[in-house]
Amino acid sequence: MADDKSNRGQADRDRINVNEDYEVRYWTKEFGISEDTLRDAVKRVGPMVDDVRAELRRKR
C-alpha cells in the first residue's frame, strides 16, 4: 500500500517507511543512527517505531 501523505493519523506516526527519504532523514536524526543501521533494524523487527527503538536499545 502506498504511503498516503495526506493521512497523517496515528498509524502513520507509528511506522517507519524506509522507502521515503524524508522519513529516513527524520528517523536517523531522531535515533542518532546511520541510514544503514535504521534499514537493518527495520529489516530485523519490522516498521513499527516502538519495535525499532527497542531493537536499537538492545544493540547498544
Secondary structure, DSSP 8 states (H G I E B T S, - for coil): ----TT--SHHHHTB--TTSHHHHHHHHHHHT--HHHHHHHHHHH-SBHHHHHHHHHHH-
